[in-house]
């Protein structure tokens, strides 16, 4: 009888070891990647987050001809207007990976909808048309169950069930809602609105409500709004939810904003390039001087995309001093920044060159350049199932 506890302990140890090994094996089946939405050609590229290899792409508008053919004359006219204001075909606005790495969720810009795709087969799982005419930035909840998309012309964010595409909630935003982001604990969602970008700067007062809207991520009740004079572009919020760094329309730099007090603490003006300085504000792409901001894994550095200035800047906080710049060819159009898994490198889309620049936070130097599809914009970090990768186009 004395041997029974020892035998039981050995059995438990072997069982737990087996479970741990199984979990590790499952973890090994998921590969850290950055997904890049190639807006103009309607594809999403998958980049290995460590080796920077382009693993392939997925076509996320396989139903494009069917959708266009099914539009009535009024809807088709509205589509053409949105296309003209967007500067051409913009099919992929945002893309996110499911936690199990098998499903890709996409907000499809000018098509005004959201869709989900099985990565291994490329099969479309569902499609949901949002309110209004255009779908914008999106966020996937930490548990992977809810896909939140800005219905930009309807002035709202809509929440979709990630499994079915069914609309399960929504909340009112400012005019032309743009970015959506979850708080670090997943309890709140922030939406940034940019105002009507087709109006010139002189008519800023007619652009509508430019604000940050904070909503409860379970009930969709609006908890607080912050109003701004200019549109709120890409932003990052510290994990404690107290400080926001945000780019604003027409500002060649960014602000530090106290979310508790509801006020701007500092405005940081970044240097103009010669080409950027020569532009008139109404020539900025969609009112953006700078468009792209990320924070590293240790929360002490920012990665800032200088859109009209053709550079990426690495800025240290809390002092907000510039560590260095990566300068690109004129007309490159850096348009989004993302911190890759691991927290030490920033991926920046170079929209006019169909490339992604990889910048080291520590050295403020470019360490890689990756070729992707036509007009890359939004990027998101995630993990993809290794056995789904053969479904990508090479």
PEZIRA-V421443 format. One record per residue. RES is the residue in one letter. D_CENTER is the distance of its C-alpha to the mean C-alpha in Angstrom with 1 decimal. Layout:
# PEZIRA-V421443
RES&D_CENTER  RES&D_CENTER
This chain:
# PEZIRA-V421443
X&61.3  X&60.3  X&58.2  X&56.1  X&53.6  X&53.2  X&52.6  X&50.2  X&48.3  X&48.2  X&46.9  X&44.1  X&43.2  X&43.1  X&41.1  X&38.5  X&38.3  X&37.8  X&34.9  X&33.3  X&33.8  X&32.3  X&29.2  X&28.9  X&29.3  X&26.6  X&24.3  X&25.3  X&24.4  X&20.6  X&19.1  X&16.3  X&13.9  X&10.7  X&9.6  X&9.1  X&9.1  X&12.4  X&12.6  X&16.3  X&17.8  X&15.8  X&15.1  X&12.6  X&13.8  X&14.3  X&15.0  X&17.2  X&15.8  X&19.4  X&21.3  X&18.6  X&20.2  X&18.6  X&19.6  X&19.3  X&17.3  X&17.3  X&18.4  X&16.4  X&18.7  X&22.1  X&23.3  X&22.7  X&26.4  X&27.3  X&24.9  X&26.2  X&29.7  X&29.5  X&28.5  X&31.4  X&32.3  X&30.7  X&27.3  X&27.5  X&28.4  X&25.4  X&23.2  X&24.8  X&24.4  X&20.6  X&20.6  X&22.8  X&20.8  X&17.6  X&19.7  X&20.1  X&18.6  X&14.9  X&14.5  X&11.0  X&8.4  X&5.8  X&7.2  X&8.1  X&11.5  X&14.3  X&16.0  X&18.9  X&17.0  X&18.7  X&16.5  X&13.4  X&11.9  X&10.7  X&10.5  X&13.0  X&13.0  X&16.7  X&18.0  X&16.9  X&16.3  X&14.4  X&15.8  X&16.2  X&17.7  X&20.0  X&19.0  X&22.6  X&24.2  X&21.5  X&22.9  X&21.1  X&21.5  X&20.8  X&19.7  X&19.4  X&19.8  X&18.3  X&20.5  X&20.7  X&19.9  X&16.2  X&13.0  X&9.9  X&6.5  X&6.8  X&7.3  X&9.9  X&12.9  X&14.2  X&17.1  X&15.2  X&17.3  X&15.3  X&12.4  X&11.7  X&10.9  X&11.9  X&15.2  X&15.3  X&19.0  X&20.1  X&18.8  X&17.5  X&14.8  X&16.1  X&16.0  X&16.9  X&18.8  X&16.9  X&20.3  X&21.7  X&19.2  X&21.6  X&20.5  X&21.5  X&20.7  X&19.2  X&19.5  X&20.2  X&18.0  X&18.9  X&19.2  X&16.3  X&13.6  X&10.2  X&7.5  X&8.2  X&8.5  X&11.5  X&14.2  X&15.3  X&18.0  X&16.2  X&18.7  X&16.9  X&13.8  X&13.0  X&12.3  X&12.5  X&14.6  X&15.5  X&18.8  X&20.3  X&19.2  X&22.1  X&24.7  X&25.9  X&25.7  X&29.3  X&28.4  X&25.7  X&27.8  X&27.3  X&23.5  X&23.4  X&22.0  X&19.4  X&18.4  X&16.4  X&17.3  X&17.6  X&18.5  X&20.1  X&17.9  X&21.1  X&23.1  X&20.5  X&23.0  X&21.9  X&22.9  X&22.5  X&21.3  X&21.2  X&22.2  X&21.6  X&23.5  X&20.6  X&17.2  X&14.5  X&11.7  X&8.9  X&10.5  X&11.2  X&13.9  X&16.6  X&17.4  X&20.5  X&18.7  X&21.0  X&19.3  X&16.3  X&15.6  X&14.3  X&14.6  X&16.7  X&17.7  X&20.5  X&20.4  X&20.6  X&19.4  X&18.0  X&19.5  X&20.2  X&20.6  X&22.7  X&21.3  X&24.7  X&26.8  X&24.4  X&25.1  X&23.8  X&25.4  X&24.8  X&23.6  X&22.9  X&23.8  X&22.8  X&25.2  X&25.2  X&25.9  X&28.9  X&26.9  X&24.5  X&27.5  X&29.2  X&26.6  X&27.3  X&24.5  X&24.7  X&23.9  X&20.5  X&17.7  X&16.7  X&18.3  X&16.0  X&18.1  X&15.4  X&11.6  X&9.5  X&10.3  X&10.2  X&13.2  X&15.3  X&16.7  X&19.8  X&18.2  X&20.5  X&18.6  X&15.8  X&14.2  X&14.3  X&13.7  X&16.8  X&16.1  X&19.6  X&21.2  X&19.9  X&19.3  X&17.1  X&18.8  X&19.0  X&20.2  X&22.1  X&22.2  X&24.2  X&26.2  X&23.3  X&25.2  X&23.9  X&24.4  X&24.0  X&22.4  X&21.4  X&22.7  X&21.9  X&24.1  X&24.4  X&22.2  X&19.4  X&16.6  X&14.1  X&11.0  X&7.9  X&8.6  X&7.8  X&10.7  X&12.0  X&14.2  X&17.4  X&16.0  X&18.0  X&16.0  X&13.2  X&11.6  X&11.5  X&11.3  X&14.7  X&14.4  X&18.1  X&19.2  X&17.1  X&16.4  X&14.2  X&15.9  X&16.2  X&17.5  X&19.6  X&19.2  X&22.9  X&24.3  X&21.9  X&22.7  X&21.0  X&21.9  X&20.6  X&19.5  X&18.2  X&18.9  X&16.4  X&16.7  X&17.1  X&14.8  X&11.6  X&8.6  X&4.9  X&5.3  X&5.4  X&8.8  X&11.5  X&15.1  X&16.9  X&20.5  X&22.8  X&25.0  X&22.3  X&21.7  X&24.8  X&23.2  X&20.9  X&22.4  X&23.6
